[in-house]
C-alpha cells in the first residue's frame, strides 16, 4: 500500500514524465496544454502551472488543488527575485468539470495539430464522428463497429471562459470521454491516468486517420466494402427475435442512462406537452393505473392515494396534480414496474432526448455486422422488449452505429403479452408468419425465465452472457430451473452454436 508521502512523490514525478512524453508527441508545445491527476488516497488534484515549458517542469512546480478549485498547496520552489509567482493552469476550472461530473482520475489538455485540424473537417457542426476503426476499441465502452462521437465546442479568447460550455457539453454527452475545442485542442479524461492516456493516444490516432482519409477522398464513417463471396450454407432459423437489454445493448445503458434520463425529465416533459393528445392519453392511463393501485398501495410519498387526492382531472394543468404525477412516476421507475403507460411516457421523453442529441443508443459492436450477414441469408430480424415499440425504434434509429432500423422487420413489446409466458412467443411466431411454426424462430435473451418461456412455445433459444448481466447461476437458482441453454458472449457466436441446414 502506498503511503501518503510516497503517493505525493509518485504523482509529481509521473506528471513530469507525462509532460515530457506529450511534448515529444506534439501535444503540449509552446507552453500550451496541461495535465492533471487526482490522488486515489486523498482525492487531491495535481495540476501543472500555466505558461511554462511543459517539458522542463519539475516535481516541485506543481499545484495541489481541491475538488472545489481551492489551492491546497502551491509550488514548492522558491520564487527568485524579479520573477513572477507561478500561476495555476487556466485549464483548472475546465478540468474540475470532468473530475466532478465523471469522477475522473486524470484529465489531459492537448494542443496537438490534429486536434485543431479535425474540428475544421466539421465546420458548422457540433460533433466529430468516425466508425469502423480498430483503435475505437481503445475508447471505454466502444467497439470496432461503433460510431465514435466526440462533441465540439466553440473556442473563446480566454481558456477559463470555456468552462461553462465544456461543463454543459460533458453533461449532454454522458458516453463521451473527451471534448474538442474548435481550432484550439482537446480535453480528454479517464477513470485512471492510464485510461486517460490511452484515450488521448487513441483519439489522436483517430483524428490523424480522419484527416488522412479526407485528403484521399475516403469516407471515414462508412464500413469497408464486403468481400464478394457466396455462402454455401444458410441458417436453420428463418426469424431472429432479439431481446434488447443485456442482449443487443449494455444493461448499464438502460439502467444508468435511459431510466435516470426519463426520471429527470418526466415532469418538464409533461408540463410542456400537457395539452397534446399523446400526453393526455398517457395521463388517463396513469390515473387509471393509480386508481387500480390504490387498494393495495395507498401510503408513502408518490403513492396512488397522494396522486388521487391531487385531483384526477388531466384536462387542465395543475401544479399539485403535476407534482403528484411526478412522484408516482419516480416511484414506478424506481420499482422498475413494467406498466404500459409508464413505458409509453418514457418513450416520449427519450424521443426528445434522442432528437436533441442528448441520447445516443448504445449497441454492442458485434451486433450490426452479424445482423447484416444474417439478413443477406434471408433471415428476418425482430425485437421483443419490455420497452415500448417506439422506444425500441428510437434506440436503434439513433444508435452509436447510426440508423440501424433498416435491419429490423418487426417490433414487439409487452402488449403482445408478458415476456415470461409461452403464449406471448406463440403469438409472436404467428405474427412473424413462420411457415413451420415457432421452431423457425431463434430467440436471444439474457433472461433464463424468458428463454424458458420461448422454448416452451417451441422456439430455439440462446442466452446472452454480457458484462453487467445477472450471472447465469443466480438466474437458474432464482428461477428454480436445471434446464440447460446454449450461451453466447457475442453475436459472432450465433452461427458457431446453431446448427446449419438441418
N, C-alpha and C positions, 0 to 999 in steps of 0.2 A: 504494500500500500504506500503510495507516495505521500510524504509529509507536506505540510503547507509551504515550508521554505523550499523544498525540492520542487514542488509544483510551480512556484513562482519562478525559479531559475529555469525550469524546463520550458515554460511558456515564453518567457523573454527570449531565450535562445532560439526557440522554434520560430517565433515571429521574424527574427532577424534572418534566419536561414531561408524562410519562405520569401522574404523580401528580395534576397539575392537571387533566388531561383526565378521569381517572377520578373525581376529586372532583365535577366538574361532572355527570358521568354518574350520580352517587349510589353509586358502588362503594366509596369509601374515606372516608366521612363519619365524624365523631365520633372521629377518630384511629384508626378501625378500618381493616382491610385492610392490604395490603402489596404491594411489588413487589420482585422480584429478577431481575437479568440477569447472565448469565455472559459473560466476555470470550472472544472467539474466539482471541485472541492468547496468553493465558497461563492460561486456564481459571478465573481468579479470579471470585468472585461478588460483585456489588454489591448490598447489601441496605439497605432503609430501616430507621431506628431505630424502636423501639416507643414507643407512647403520645404521638406528636407529630401536629400538624396536617399531614396529608399535602400539602395544597395550598400550604403555606408552606415545605416542605422545600427546602433549598439544596444545591448540588452537594457542598459540604464536609461535609454532615451524614451522608453515607452510610458504612456499614461495608463493608470488603472482607473476604470470608470465603473460606477454602479449602474444597475438596471434603470434607474430614474435619470441617468445622464450626469449625475454629480461626480466630480473628480475626487476619487478616494486617495490617490497618491500621484503627485506629479512626477516628471522625470527625475532621476536621482543625480544626474550630472550637475556639477557646479556651473553656474552661469558666469561666463567670462565678462570682465568689464567692457562696456560698449556694445555688448551683444544683446539682442532682444531675447526675452524669455521664450522657451518653446511654447508652441500653440497646439492645442488639441485639434485633431483632424476635423476639417469641415464636414467630413462624412459621418461624424458621430451621431447626429440625430437620425440619419438615414439608416445607419447600422442598427440603431436601437429598435426601429420598427421590425426588422427581421428577428432580432433577439426576442422581442416581446410577443409578436404575433405568431411566429413559427417555432419558438423555443430553440432557436438556432444555437449551435455550439461554436460556429465561426462564420464570419461574413467577410467577403473579399470585394474590393472595388478595382476593376481593371480599366485601363485606358488603351488597351490593345487596338491596333488599327482595324482589325477585323470586326471588333465590336462597334466601331464607329461606322465603317462602310456598310455593314449588313443592314443597319437601320435605313440606309438610303435605298436599299432594294425594296423597301416597304414604305416609301414616301406616301404620306396621306393615310396610312393605315396604322393601327394600334397594336399589331401582333406580328411577330416573326413566326413562320411555320415551316416545318420540314418533316419529311417522313421517309421510311424505308432506308434507314441508315443504321449500320451496326452500332455506331457509337451512341445512339439514342438509348441503348440498353444501359449505359453508364449513368443515366439520369434516374434517380429514385422513382419507382412506380411506373416506368415506361419500358416498352419493348420495341423490337425492330419494326413491327407493323404500325406502331402508334404514330400519330401526328403530334410532334412536339410543338407546343405553343409557348412562346416567351413574350410577355407583354412589352410594349414600347411606350415610354412616356416622353413628353417634350422637354427639352433642355431649358435651363434658366441661366441668368447671368451669374448667380452665386449658388454654390453647392447646397448650402443649407435651405435654400428656397425650394429645393426638390422634395423636401421631407414629406410634406402633406400629400403631394401627388404620389410619391412612392408608397406611402403608408396605405392610401386608398387602393392602389393597384395590387398590393400584396393581399389585401382583404378580398379583392374582387377575383383574384386568380389563386384559389387555395391549393391548386395542384402544381403551381409553378415554383421553381427553386431559384428564379432569377428575374431581374427586370432590366431591360435595356433602356438607356437614355439616348435619345436621338442625337447623332453627331457628337457624342460625348464618350460613352463607355457602358459598363455593365456592373450591376450589383448582383452577387451570387452567394448563396449560403448553403449550409448543410447542418445536420444534427451534430456532426463532429468536424474537426478541422480536416480530417482525411476525406470525409464525404464532400465538404465544401471545395477542397482542392480538386477532387475527381470531377465534380460538377463543372467547375471552371475549365478544366482541361478538355472535357468532352464538348462543352459548349463552344469554346474557341475553335476546336476542330470542326464542329458542325457549321459554324459561321464561315470558316475558310472553304469548306465544301460547297456551301450555298453560293458564295462569291465566285468560285471557280466554275461551278456548273452553270451559273448565269452567264459568265463570259463565253462558255461553249454553246450557249443556246439550249441548255438542258433544263428540264423541269425538275426541281429538287423536291417536289411534293407528289410526284407520280411514281407508282410502283414500276419496277423493271418489267420489260416485256417478257411474257412467259415463253419458255421453250416450246416449240411446236412438237407435240408428241401425242400419240394415241394411247388410251388406256385399254388394256386387254380385258380388264375385269370391271364389273360395276358392283356397287354396294348391295348388300342383302336387304336393305331397307329403302323404302321409297319416300318416306317422310321423316324428317328430323325435327323433333319437338324439344325445345330448349327452355329450361328454367333460366332466370337471369342472375339473381343474387347468389354469388358463390359459384356460378357456372360460366356465364359469359362475362361477368363483371365482378370486381372485388367486393366482398361484403363491406369492407371499410368505406367504400364509396357510398353505398346506400345508407349505412348507419351513421357515418361520421360527416358526410357531406349533404346528401339529399334530405334525410329526415330533419337534421338541425336547420337546414335552409327553409324547409316548409314551416317548421315551428316558429322561426324568427319572423317570417314574412306573412303568416296567415292573417293576422289582424289587419295589417296595412292593405293586403290584397282585398279582403272582404270590404273594408271601408271604402276603397277606391272603386270597387266594382259592384257595390251593393245592389244597384238597380238593374243590373244585367240579367237576362233570362237564365244564363248558366249559373250565376251565383245564387239567384233566387231558388233555383231547383235544388242546389246543394243545401241551402239553408233549410228548406222544407224537409229534406231527408234527414238532416242533422237533428232538427227539432223532433221529428218523428222517432228517431233513434233514442234521443234523450228521454222522450216520453216512455219508450219501451224499457229503458234502463232504470227509470225512477223507482220501480218497486223493489229492486234488489240493490240499488246503489244510490242512496238518497242523501249522503252526507259527504263532507270533506270539500276542500277547495276544488272547483272545477267539476263538482258532481252534478248530476242531472237536476236535482232539486234547485240548486242555485241558478241553473240555466232557466228552468221553468218559472221560477219566481221573477226573473227579469222581465218577462212578458213574451209569450210565444207568438209574436207577430212580426214576421220578417219583412213586411211591406215597407215600413218606414224605418230609416236608420235611427237607431237609439243607442247611445253610448253604453248604458247599463246592459243592454242585450248583447252588444258587441263584446263587452268585457267578459260576460258570462260565456258566450260562444268561444272566445279565445281560450278561456280557462279549460273549457270542456275539450276543445281540440288539443291543447297541450297535454292534457291528461291522457287522452286516447292515443296520442303519438307516443308518449312515454310508456304506455302499456302495450304498444305495438298491436293495437286492435286492428283486425282486418275488416274494417267497415267500408261498405261501398261508397257512401258519401264522403268519408274521410279520404279515401283513395282518389276520388274524383277531385276533391279540393286540392290535395297535394299535387295532382297532375296539372291543375290550372296554375298553381303557384310556380311549379317547376317550369312550365311553359314560358312564363315571363322571364325566369332566370336563364333558361337556355337561349331565348331570343335576344336577351340583352348581352349575352356573352359571359355572364357571371358563372354559369354552369356549363360543364362540358362532360358528356357521358364517358365514363371510363369503361373500356372493353379490353379484355386480355389480348395481348399482341398476337397470340396464335389463332384467334377466332376468325378474323376476316378471311385470311388466305385459305383456311380449310373449308369454310362455307362456300367460297367461290369455286373451289375444286369439286366439292360435292354437287353443287348446282350444275356444274359442267357435265356431271354424270346423270343428271336428271332427277336429283334428289330435291324435294321441296322442303324448305326450312320454315318453321313457325316458332312462335314464342308462347309460353304459358307462364304467367306470373301473377302473384297476388296484387301487384301494382296494376293500375288501370291500363287499358289498351292505349289510351292517349299518352300516359307516362312512358310506356314501352317505346312507342314511336319516337317520342322526344329524345329519349336516351340515345337511340341508335341514329337518329337524324342529325344529332349534334354531338357525335362521339369524337374521341381523340383520334380516330382514323377517318374522320369525315362522315359523310352521309352514308350509312350502311343499310338504310331501309330497303333499297332495291334487292337485298339478299333475302328478304323475308316475304312469304306469301300470305301468312295469316297471323293474327294476334288473338290470344285468348287470355281473359282474366277470370276472377272468381265468380263472375256472373254465370259462367258455364257450370260452376259447381266448385266445392272445396277441393284443394289440391291433394287431400289425403283420402279421397273417396274414389273407388274404382269406376263408379258411374260417370264421373267427370271425364275420365280418359276415354271411356267407351263413346261418350257423346262427341268428344273432340275427333276421334277416329272417323265417326260418321260425317262430321263437318268437313274433314280433310278429303273425304271421298276415296279412301284407300280401298282398292279392289278386293284384296284378301282379308280385309278387316284390320284390327289393331296390330296384328303381327308384322305388318309392313311399316309400323311406326317405331322409331328409336327415340326414347325419351332420356334426356340427360339432365340430371339434377344433383344438388349437393345434399338433399334431404332423404334419409332412409325411408321415412314414412311415405313420402311422395313416390319414391321408386317402387315400394311395395304395392301401392295402390295402382300404379301404372302396370306393373307386372300382373296383378290380379285381373286387370282388364284385358290382358293378352299382349301388351306392348313389350318390345325389347327395351332393356334399361341399362344405363351406365351411371355410376356415381362419380361426381366431380370432386376431386381432392385438390383444393387450392389453399394457399396461405390464408389464414384467418377463418377458415371454415371450422364448424364444430367437428371435433375428432370423430372418426367413424365408430370407434369402440364405444364412446359415450352415447352416440346416437342409437347404436344397436341395443345397448343396455336400457336406455330410456324407452325405446320402442318395444322392448321385450321380444326381439326377433333374433333368430340364429341363422336366418337365410343369408346366403352369400350373393353379393352383387359384384360384377366386374367394375373396376375403377379406372379412372384416367386422371392424370395430372396436367394434361394439355390436350387440346383438340386434335393435335397431331397424332395422338394415340388411338383415335377412333378407328381408323382403318386397320391398325395393327391388332386390335382386340376383336372387332366384329368380323364374323365370317363373311366371305365374299362368294357371290354366285352359288348359293346352295344347290 
